């Protein structure tokens, strides 16, 4: 896999966040997490020639990929309204 061998997918109703290039995952399936919990640590991948560690992620809302930057400061509950 180009994005590394370890990935994590979090689902919050209509919001799905997938993290790639992870080194360690600190959560288990079914565990409830909240904003600011440390869920994993970044790892390396086949395109990380710039640095040793890199975190890649994608965010989809209602099945469509979105630009997450404008949502950084929002709480998960606010996205689901």
Secondary structure as GFF3:
##gff-version 3
##sequence-region A 1 81
A	DSSP	beta_strand	8	12	.	.	.	ID=ss1
A	DSSP	beta_strand	15	20	.	.	.	ID=ss2
A	DSSP	beta_strand	22	25	.	.	.	ID=ss3
A	DSSP	beta_strand	40	42	.	.	.	ID=ss4
A	DSSP	beta_strand	56	61	.	.	.	ID=ss5
A	DSSP	beta_strand	64	66	.	.	.	ID=ss6
A	DSSP	three_ten_helix	68	71	.	.	.	ID=ss7
A	DSSP	alpha_helix	76	79	.	.	.	ID=ss8
###
